Each structure stands twice: as structure tokens, then as C-alpha cells.
Amino acid sequence: MGAGPLALLLALWGSGAVMAAEGAEAPTPPPAVERALADLSSEDETVREAAVRTLIEEGDESLLPRLDEIRADADRGLRQAIKPVMDLLKNRAKLTSPEPDERRSAATDLGMLGRLEAIPWLEQAASREPNRWVRYTMEEAAYLLKLAADDPAAKMAAAVKLSELRSQNAVPALKELAQAAADPNATGEQKTLAMAATQAIERIEVWAAWAGAFETLFRGISLSSILLIMSIGLAIVFGLMGVINMAHGELMMVGAYATFVTQECFKAYLPPDLFDYYFLLSMPLSFLVAALFGLVLEVTVIRFLYGRPLETMLATWGLSLIMIQAARVYFGDLTAVVAPSWLSGGWQIMVGVYLPYNRLFIIALSIACVAGIYLLLFRSGLGLRVRAVMQNRNMSACLGIPTRKVDAYTFAFGSGLAGVAGCALTLIGNVEPGLGQNYIVDSFMVVVTGGVGKLMGTIVAALGIGGLNKLLEPSLGAVYGKVLILALVILFLQWRPSGLFAIRGRYVE
């Protein structure tokens, strides 16, 4: 019985809190805003424009539900009048969002809407913005709006500031100002403004050219990293056994599908919170699955064709076709791997230069693979046996090295590296049965250009061919760029048949 008054007090307090919360959800707009909401339905265009202006200047995001209700039953003209108001109010609210991406997106949208009322909002938000690139976007959007103002002095200041910001988004508007000087009736102010706009365009385009060159270089290094991971395994196998493995690209495909299956297992059997960890598990699994495929391939086919390169090439080519069709039957023509959240997004290092995290990860992975291979080949007993067999097979056999086992393990290791390359490739492309066909020719070019069995030669050739590929692609296209690179490689091999780093010593035959 003693708990009755306390329970009553708690119930009364809870009902009061609920009523207060309900009241807080729908605050009463000021009278001017209420009148503007009513005037939106006016047939007089002047009254309607004044209402829109009032809502933009004095309204906030709390009006959005009311505007949605009005828009639902409005005619086409009223809907078109309400939409920019709603967009402005939504983006104004997002300028204070805790998420940097939302604030940056809102600033971009406000700059594109072309409403001068947004200038003070952007300037206030930029003054308190801690993130450098979000603040840059807010300032850029504000100056883009000022560039459309009627004041020539404001336009001049905006053109100068946008050139300092190297704003690529400002180029179309600056070109319109520059073209105004061509009018015979242009005033002195217009000509002065056109000169400032021309100078701003030149400065922005010079910066854009340097930024484009830097991004092209980065994409070339990213492509080179995938080629390097794939080519190192091919170079070791080719240098050790003289085997031309045309199925090496399909071993890359196996690694990509191992990543896809790992992702699907995480989706099906593990909590969503653990999904981002699937890629960390898929990397060793891709290596192991591709290595197992390579070991089976060596034991069942390759072992019986040593010393017969033409037969080996034809046999592995036939196996590659079988593997492609098997993947197509089981997985279909196209699947996709979702990158984990920690590899989404990128790092903007300067204006116009954005480096995606997934490509940075691929570059770091290739460096780790090269370091691991160097330690394995030059700082371990297994590596000593591999190099001995590669240099002089008969002498190594006489010294008790099991050359057949070395061949099998090395082939499996090279296949596993192709699987890691396939795992990395899922971050920047779809997974499909012909995945490896796009890289096998480039990988062979890397091997023969760098020098058979030479680690440093493979690294240099991968960087050269990958970078040259991305350098030629914008001007010649993907197909003609590859044709030109192939022609250059053929000419290079005519001059230096042994590649960049030729094998030297008494064991050279």
C-alpha cells in the first residue's frame, strides 16, 4: 500500500514528460512563417514568390513535414515551387550533421541550387568546420554562389578566390564570364571581369593537369601492384621449371571466387557485426585454395610434361578453358564482392587528387608480398633449395635435393600468389569467369621483360608495364594501348632477349 502514492507520482510525471515530448516534436511556427505557408497556395505568382522567400529566410527543418503535406495535394506549379524550399531546408539542417560526408554533400548541393540565401549559411558553417576538406567544399560552394551574384566586385573577388581554391567546378561559370568580353557592347567592368575569369581558368587548368598526372601515376602503380603479385609466382615457376602455365590467370580467378565464397559464408552464418572481418580471412584462404588447385594441377598434368614447353602450354590452355566453364556453370556470369567498410572511401591529399583506400591497400599488399618472397627465397633453407634447382637442376639432385618436391611446392606457392592477386582484384572489379584472361598476357610480358626468374626484374617490369598501360589508356584507349605496349616489348626483346636482368654465371646454358 505504501508504494501507491509513489506509483501515482511516477505515472503523473511520465504522462507530463510524454506530453512535453509530443509538444516538442511539433513547435508552433512564427506568424510570418504560418502566413507564408498559407500563401503558398495563392494564385498570385508574386505572393507565392514572397512566401517562398520568407520560408527560406525564416524557416527551418521543422517545416518539412508541413511542406510534405502541402506538396502531396498540390498541383504541378506548387510542387515545383515547394521543392527548392525543401531542398534548401534539408541541406541547411545537414550542415550541422555529425557526419563529415553529410556536411560535405549538403554544401555541394547548396552550391548547385543557386540560391544566394545559402551564402551566409555556408559561411557560418565553414567558420566552425573542423574538417579541412569539408570546409573547403563549404567555401567553394559559397564562392560559386557569389559568382552568380549581380555585384561585379563580388564576382571579381569570387573568381580570384575560386582560382586560389583550384575549383574545377567553377570552370563552366568562369568560361561564361570570359566569353562576355567577346560582345562588342561589353562594358569596361565586363572586360575586367572577363580577364580575371580567364586568368582563373588558366590557373585551375594547370593545377588540374598536374593533379590528373598524379592520379594517372597512382592508378598505374595500383595496376602494377596486381601485375606484380601475379607475375612473381609466374616468374618463379617459369624460371624453375620452364613451364608456360596458361592457366595462371584461372588460378587468379580461383582466389577471387574463394573471396566471394568467404563473403557469402559470413553473410549467411555470422552476425552482421563481423562482416567487415571477412576480407582478413579471405586473403589466406585465397592463397591456400589457389595453392591446392596448383598442387593438383602439377601432380596430375604438369609433372608429366617437363621439358616439353609446347605441350605444357597447350595442356594448361585447355585446363584454363575447363576451369572457366566450370566457374560459369557453378557461379554464373557475374558476381560481386562488397568491400569492407574499412576499405571504403579514400584519402584526399590535395585538391583534385583522391586516393581510394582499396587501391592503397592493394599497393601495401604487393609490398608485403614482395618482402615475404624475398625473405623466403634469400633468407630460408627452402629458398636456398629453390634457387639451387633453378640454377642447376642436375647438380642439385646429385646433392640430395628432392627436385620433384621442390617443383611441386614451388608451383603451389606461385599458384597461391595468383590467388592473392585475385583476392586483391575483387576490391576494384567484379568477379567473373574470364577474370584472369585480362591479366595473363600482361603477366607474361612482365616475366619475359624483367628476366626469367629474377625478382628485381619482375618488380621493375611490372611497374613499367602497368604505369605505361595507364599512361597510354586515356589517349589511345585500352585496346590500342595494349597493342602498342606489346609492340614495344617485342622490340625490346629483339634488342635484349634475356630481359632487363639476365641470369649470369657458369650454370647459364
HELIX and SHEET records of a PDB file:
HELIX    1   1 ALA A    3  GLU A   25  1                                  23    
HELIX    2   2 PRO A   31  ASP A   39  1                                   9    
HELIX    3   3 GLU A   45  GLU A   58  1                                  14    
HELIX    4   4 GLU A   61  LEU A   63  5                                   3    
HELIX    5   5 LEU A   64  ALA A   72  1                                   9    
HELIX    6   6 ARG A   76  LYS A   94  1                                  19    
HELIX    7   7 PRO A  100  LEU A  113  1                                  14    
HELIX    8   8 ALA A  118  SER A  127  1                                  10    
HELIX    9   9 ARG A  132  LEU A  147  1                                  16    
HELIX   10  10 PRO A  152  GLU A  164  1                                  13    
HELIX   11  11 GLN A  168  ALA A  170  5                                   3    
HELIX   12  12 VAL A  171  GLN A  179  1                                   9    
HELIX   13  13 ALA A  180  ALA A  182  5                                   3    
HELIX   14  14 GLY A  188  MET A  241  1                                  54    
HELIX   15  15 HIS A  248  TYR A  269  1                                  22    
HELIX   16  16 PRO A  272  TYR A  277  5                                   6    
HELIX   17  17 TYR A  278  THR A  300  1                                  23    
HELIX   18  18 ILE A  302  LEU A  305  5                                   4    
HELIX   19  19 PRO A  309  PHE A  331  1                                  23    
HELIX   20  20 SER A  341  LEU A  343  5                                   3    
HELIX   21  21 TYR A  357  PHE A  378  1                                  22    
HELIX   22  22 GLY A  381  GLN A  391  1                                  11    
HELIX   23  23 ARG A  393  CYS A  398  1                                   6    
HELIX   24  24 THR A  403  LEU A  425  1                                  23    
HELIX   25  25 GLN A  437  GLY A  450  1                                  14    
HELIX   26  26 LEU A  455  LEU A  476  1                                  22    
HELIX   27  27 ALA A  478  TRP A  495  1                                  18    
SHEET    1   A 2 GLY A 346  MET A 350  0                                        
SHEET    2   A 2 VAL A 353  PRO A 356 -1                                        
END                                                                             
